[in-house]
Amino acid sequence: MSSASVTLPGDPPGGRRAMAVWGIGVSVYFVAVIFRTSLGVAGLDAADRFHVNASALSTFSILQLLVYAGMQIPVGLLVDRLGTKKVLGLGVVLFTAGQLGFAFSPSYGMALASRALLGCGDAMTFISVLRLGSRWFPVRRGPMVAQLAGLVGMAGNLVSTLVLARLLHGVGWTAAFAGSALAGVVVLVLLLLFLKDHPEGHEPEPSPHQGAAYVRRQIAASWREPGTRLGLWVHFTTQFPAMVFLLLWGMPFLVEAQGLSRAVAGELLTLVVLSNMVVGLVYGQVVARHHAARLPLALGTVGTTALMWAVTLAYPGEHAPMWLLIVLCTVLGSCGPASMLGFDFARPANPPERQGTASGITNMGGFVASMTTLFAIGVLLDATGDDYRVAFSSVFVLQAVGVSQILRLRKRTARRERERLVASRVETVHVPA
């Protein structure tokens, strides 16, 4: 089925103004990702600064992701209720305060609180950007717009890998993190001055009475759709291997387990990000033309990632050769774009008034998986005396769980999509010219 066939009456027009407004929203997400991934290049420094072991170090990212994942459904409901601008604005204030607090934290406890605050603000960005895209662009552009948002997010990861890492070792901890917080102030000003929730003539339907019953109905209706659940499990299974690698454990794995210098390890982390950006463009183009490619792309990414981790961890030498690490990092770059495919299952399964809620449910998947794996790796490293082969084997367990759920839900989702497509064509035929 070509996604170009999914065109509904009253679609937003897109165009230059849509790109400008959407670009402001994406710039907020860009800064949020810089702040989110800043610990990935500062993990070893944080361990020295706060005098903590691997388990305590992983708690930084686990708490941040726990807050992020726990906020997804509430944020989805807020976006559906309040609109994009208000939620994004609140998110910027929170994640900027969190980054600034992390810069000046004198203790492990205060640093933890700052990362939790950052995670809360970060949680409000991506769903808002997805909602902004659905309000300003036609339905058929949805897959490409979502992949572009993910690509911009990875550009933020690239900034933290290249720029923040150098600042950290050039000007020190406090100056690097406090200086980066200024980016939050800049995007907040842009948001307040120029962002609009929707183009003129495309105002959403008036919201029904809000209350606990309405919230339960929104969540229940989204969850009943097999496309929402399939989206969650696709996101769960595809995102976490790269997220865990970039967010915290990639640098220690490459330096301590593979014997690389920090500079070379940083280059490999950069390769993950660059690969993500290239693959994101390819996946977006493929899915925009052939919706049926979504599941093969997702499962193919999971299988290839599992294979490369198995070869790397099972390599008989003390260290894996550089060519193998390069291939591993290149393959890990496909995880982010594959996770975006989860939203391409949830989006057509839900009407506009439930898009935020459905996106929130989907977005929980990868972050729950990442949080679980971050914790498992930290515990296993402490329990085995820093045996990275055992610790990173936990990746396979979560992949197996996710793939089993994807296979269980795929047929029901495909059947529901065919039914909706037939219904939308009938509706289009009966719309007066």
C-alpha positions in Angstrom: 0.0 0.0 0.0 1.4 3.4 -0.9 1.1 6.0 1.8 0.2 8.5 -0.9 -3.2 6.9 -1.1 -3.9 7.9 2.5 -5.1 11.5 1.9 -8.0 12.8 3.8 -10.3 15.8 3.2 -9.1 18.8 5.1 -5.4 17.8 5.3 -3.1 20.6 6.3 -1.3 22.1 3.3 2.3 22.0 4.4 4.5 24.5 2.6 7.2 26.9 3.7 5.3 28.3 6.7 4.7 24.8 8.0 8.5 24.1 7.7 9.3 27.3 9.5 6.9 26.7 12.4 7.8 23.0 12.6 11.5 23.9 12.5 11.1 25.9 15.7 9.5 22.9 17.5 12.2 20.6 16.2 14.9 23.1 17.4 13.5 22.6 20.9 13.8 18.8 20.5 17.3 19.3 19.2 18.4 21.1 22.4 16.6 18.5 24.5 18.6 15.7 22.9 21.8 17.6 23.5 21.0 17.8 27.2 19.6 14.2 27.4 22.8 12.7 25.9 25.3 15.0 27.6 25.9 12.4 30.2 27.0 9.9 27.5 30.2 11.8 27.0 30.6 12.6 30.7 30.0 9.2 32.2 33.6 8.6 33.3 33.9 12.2 34.5 30.7 11.9 36.5 32.0 8.7 38.2 35.1 10.6 39.3 33.3 13.8 40.3 30.7 12.1 42.5 32.8 9.0 43.5 30.3 6.4 42.4 30.5 2.9 41.0 28.9 1.5 37.8 25.5 0.8 39.4 25.3 4.3 40.9 26.4 5.8 37.6 23.7 4.0 35.7 21.2 5.4 38.2 21.7 8.8 36.6 20.4 7.6 33.2 17.9 5.2 34.7 16.2 7.9 36.8 16.2 10.3 33.8 14.6 7.6 31.6 12.2 6.5 34.4 10.8 10.1 34.6 10.8 10.3 30.8 8.9 7.1 30.3 6.5 7.7 33.2 5.6 11.1 31.7 4.7 9.9 28.2 1.0 9.2 28.7 0.4 12.4 30.9 2.3 14.5 28.3 0.3 12.9 25.5 -2.9 13.9 27.3 -1.6 17.4 28.0 -0.7 17.9 24.3 -4.2 16.7 23.2 -5.7 19.1 25.8 -3.5 22.2 25.9 -1.8 22.1 22.5 1.9 22.1 21.5 3.1 25.5 22.4 2.2 25.4 26.1 3.6 21.9 26.6 6.8 22.6 24.7 7.3 25.9 26.6 7.0 24.1 29.9 9.4 21.4 28.7 12.1 23.9 27.8 11.9 25.6 31.2 12.2 22.3 33.0 15.0 20.7 30.9 17.0 23.9 31.0 16.7 24.2 34.7 17.8 20.5 35.0 20.9 21.1 32.8 21.8 24.2 34.8 21.3 22.3 38.1 23.5 19.5 36.9 26.3 22.0 36.2 26.4 23.2 39.7 25.5 20.1 41.7 27.9 19.6 44.5 26.7 16.1 45.4 25.4 12.9 43.9 21.9 13.4 45.3 21.5 16.9 43.9 22.9 15.7 40.5 20.2 12.9 40.5 17.5 15.5 41.2 18.7 17.6 38.3 18.7 14.7 35.9 15.2 13.9 36.9 14.1 17.4 36.3 15.8 17.3 32.9 14.0 14.0 32.1 10.7 15.6 32.9 11.2 18.5 30.5 12.7 16.3 27.8 9.6 14.1 28.0 7.5 17.0 26.8 9.4 17.6 23.5 9.1 14.7 21.1 5.4 14.0 21.3 4.8 17.7 21.0 6.9 17.8 17.8 5.0 14.8 16.3 1.7 16.6 17.1 3.0 19.8 15.5 3.9 17.8 12.3 0.5 16.2 12.1 -1.2 19.6 12.5 0.9 21.4 9.8 1.6 18.7 7.2 -0.6 16.3 5.1 -1.0 12.7 6.3 1.0 11.3 3.5 4.0 13.3 4.7 3.8 11.8 8.2 6.6 9.2 7.9 9.1 11.5 6.4 8.3 14.3 8.8 8.7 11.9 11.8 12.0 10.6 10.4 13.3 14.2 9.9 12.5 15.0 13.5 14.4 11.9 14.6 17.3 13.0 12.3 17.4 16.5 13.9 17.4 14.8 17.3 20.4 12.7 16.3 22.1 15.9 15.2 21.7 17.0 18.8 23.4 13.8 19.9 26.2 14.7 17.5 26.6 18.1 19.1 26.9 16.5 22.6 29.4 13.9 21.2 31.6 16.4 19.4 31.2 19.8 21.0 30.2 19.2 24.6 32.8 16.5 25.0 35.5 18.9 24.0 34.1 21.7 26.2 34.0 19.3 29.1 37.7 18.6 28.8 38.6 22.1 27.8 36.8 24.4 30.2 35.6 21.9 32.9 32.4 20.4 34.2 30.6 23.5 35.5 31.4 25.8 32.6 30.5 23.2 29.9 27.1 22.2 31.4 26.2 25.8 32.4 27.2 27.2 29.0 25.1 24.6 27.1 22.1 25.6 29.2 22.0 28.9 27.3 20.7 27.0 24.3 17.5 26.4 26.2 17.0 30.1 26.7 17.4 30.7 23.0 14.9 28.2 21.8 12.4 29.3 24.5 12.5 32.9 23.1 11.9 31.5 19.5 9.1 29.3 20.7 7.3 32.1 22.5 7.6 34.5 19.6 6.9 32.4 16.5 5.4 29.0 17.2 1.7 28.3 16.5 -0.2 25.1 17.2 -1.9 24.8 13.8 -2.4 26.7 10.5 -5.4 28.9 10.1 -8.5 27.0 9.1 -7.3 23.8 10.7 -8.3 24.3 14.3 -8.9 21.1 16.2 -12.4 20.1 17.3 -13.5 21.6 20.7 -12.3 19.3 23.5 -15.1 17.4 25.4 -15.5 17.8 29.1 -12.1 17.1 30.8 -11.8 14.9 33.8 -10.7 11.5 35.1 -13.3 9.7 33.0 -12.1 11.4 29.8 -8.5 10.6 30.6 -9.4 6.9 31.1 -11.3 6.9 27.8 -8.4 8.4 25.9 -5.9 5.9 27.2 -8.3 2.9 26.9 -9.3 3.8 23.3 -5.7 4.2 22.2 -4.6 1.0 23.9 -7.4 -1.0 22.3 -6.0 -0.3 18.9 -3.5 -3.0 17.9 -1.6 -0.5 15.9 -0.8 1.5 19.1 0.4 -1.6 20.9 2.4 -2.8 17.9 4.0 0.7 17.7 5.0 0.4 21.3 6.7 -2.9 20.8 8.4 -1.8 17.6 9.8 1.2 19.5 10.7 -1.0 22.5 12.6 -3.6 20.5 14.5 -1.3 18.1 15.5 1.8 20.0 17.2 0.6 23.2 20.5 -1.0 21.8 21.7 2.4 20.4 20.1 4.5 23.2 22.0 2.5 25.9 25.2 2.7 23.9 25.0 6.5 23.3 23.4 7.5 26.6 25.9 5.9 29.0 27.6 2.6 28.3 29.2 3.1 24.9 32.2 5.1 26.0 33.0 2.8 29.0 32.6 -0.3 26.8 34.9 1.1 24.1 37.5 2.5 26.5 37.6 -0.1 29.3 36.5 -3.3 27.5 38.0 -2.6 24.0 41.1 -0.7 25.0 40.5 2.3 22.9 41.4 5.9 23.7 38.7 8.4 24.6 39.3 10.2 21.3 38.8 7.0 19.2 35.8 6.0 21.2 34.3 9.4 20.7 34.8 9.0 16.9 32.9 5.6 17.0 30.1 7.2 19.0 30.0 9.9 16.3 29.8 7.2 13.7 26.6 5.8 15.4 25.0 9.2 15.1 26.1 9.8 11.5 24.8 6.4 10.5 21.5 7.2 12.2 21.1 10.4 10.2 21.8 8.7 6.9 19.6 5.6 7.6 16.8 7.9 8.9 16.6 9.6 5.5 16.5 6.3 3.7 13.9 4.7 6.0 11.7 7.8 5.7 11.8 7.7 1.9 11.1 4.0 1.7 8.1 4.1 4.1 6.7 7.2 2.5 6.4 5.3 -0.7 5.8 1.7 0.6 3.9 1.5 3.9 4.2 -2.3 3.8 8.0 -1.9 4.3 7.6 -0.8 7.9 7.6 -4.2 9.6 10.4 -5.8 7.4 12.6 -2.8 8.1 11.9 -3.0 11.8 12.5 -6.7 12.1 15.5 -6.5 9.8 17.1 -3.9 12.0 16.5 -6.0 15.1 18.0 -9.1 13.5 21.1 -7.3 12.2 21.7 -5.5 15.5 21.5 -8.8 17.4 23.9 -10.5 15.0 26.5 -7.7 15.3 26.3 -7.7 19.1 26.7 -11.5 19.1 29.7 -11.4 16.8 31.3 -8.6 18.8 30.8 -10.1 22.2 31.8 -13.7 21.1 35.0 -12.5 19.4 37.7 -14.8 20.7 40.4 -12.2 21.1 40.8 -9.9 24.1 39.6 -7.0 22.0 37.4 -6.9 19.0 39.2 -5.6 15.8 38.5 -2.1 14.7 36.7 -3.1 11.6 34.2 -5.1 13.7 33.6 -2.2 16.0 33.0 0.1 13.0 30.4 -2.3 11.6 28.8 -2.6 15.0 28.5 1.2 15.4 27.2 1.6 11.8 24.5 -1.0 12.4 23.6 0.6 15.8 22.9 3.8 13.8 19.8 2.1 12.2 18.1 1.6 15.6 16.8 5.2 16.0 15.2 5.3 12.5 13.7 1.9 13.0 12.2 3.0 16.3 10.4 5.9 14.5 8.5 3.2 12.5 6.6 2.5 15.7 4.8 5.9 15.3 3.9 4.9 11.7 1.8 2.1 13.2 0.2 4.2 15.9 -0.5 7.3 13.9 -3.0 5.8 11.4 -4.6 3.7 14.1 -5.9 6.8 16.1 -8.0 9.9 15.2 -6.4 13.4 15.5 -7.8 14.0 19.0 -5.9 10.9 20.3 -2.6 11.4 18.5 -0.8 12.8 21.5 -2.0 10.0 23.8 -1.2 7.3 21.2 2.3 8.8 20.6 2.9 8.8 24.3 2.1 5.2 24.7 4.3 4.3 21.7 7.2 6.4 23.0 7.2 4.7 26.3 8.4 1.4 24.7 12.0 2.2 23.8 12.6 4.2 27.0 11.3 1.4 29.2 13.6 -1.0 27.4 16.6 1.4 27.6 16.0 2.0 31.3 15.8 -1.8 32.0 19.0 -2.4 30.0 20.9 0.4 31.6 20.1 -1.0 35.0 20.9 -4.6 34.0 24.3 -3.7 32.5 25.3 -1.7 35.6 24.3 -4.5 38.0 26.0 -7.2 35.9 29.2 -5.1 35.6 29.4 -4.8 39.4 28.5 -8.5 39.9 31.0 -9.9 37.4 33.9 -7.5 38.0 33.3 -5.5 34.9 32.7 -8.3 32.5 31.2 -6.4 29.6 30.5 -9.5 27.6 28.1 -10.8 30.2 26.6 -7.4 30.9 25.8 -6.5 27.3 24.3 -10.0 26.7 21.2 -8.6 28.4 20.4 -6.9 25.1 19.3 -10.2 23.6 16.8 -10.9 26.3 14.8 -7.7 25.7 15.1 -8.1 21.9 13.5 -11.6 22.2 10.6 -10.3 24.3 10.0 -7.5 21.9 10.1 -9.6 18.7 7.6 -12.1 20.2 5.1 -9.3 20.8 5.6 -7.8 17.3 4.9 -11.1 15.7 1.8 -11.6 17.9 0.3 -8.2 16.9 1.3 -7.8 13.3 -1.7 -9.6 11.6 -4.4 -7.8 13.7 -2.8 -4.4 12.9 -2.6 -5.1 9.2 -6.3 -6.2 9.2 -7.4 -3.0 11.0 -5.4 -0.8 8.6 -7.1 -2.4 5.6 -10.5 -1.8 7.2 -9.7 1.9 7.9 -8.3 2.4 4.4 -11.5 1.1 2.8 -13.6 3.3 5.1 -11.5 6.4 4.3 -11.9 5.8 0.6 -15.7 5.5 0.9 -15.7 8.8 3.0 -13.7 10.6 0.4 -16.0 9.5 -2.4 -19.0 11.0 -0.5 -17.3 14.3 0.3 -19.0 17.0 -1.9 -16.7 18.8 -4.3 
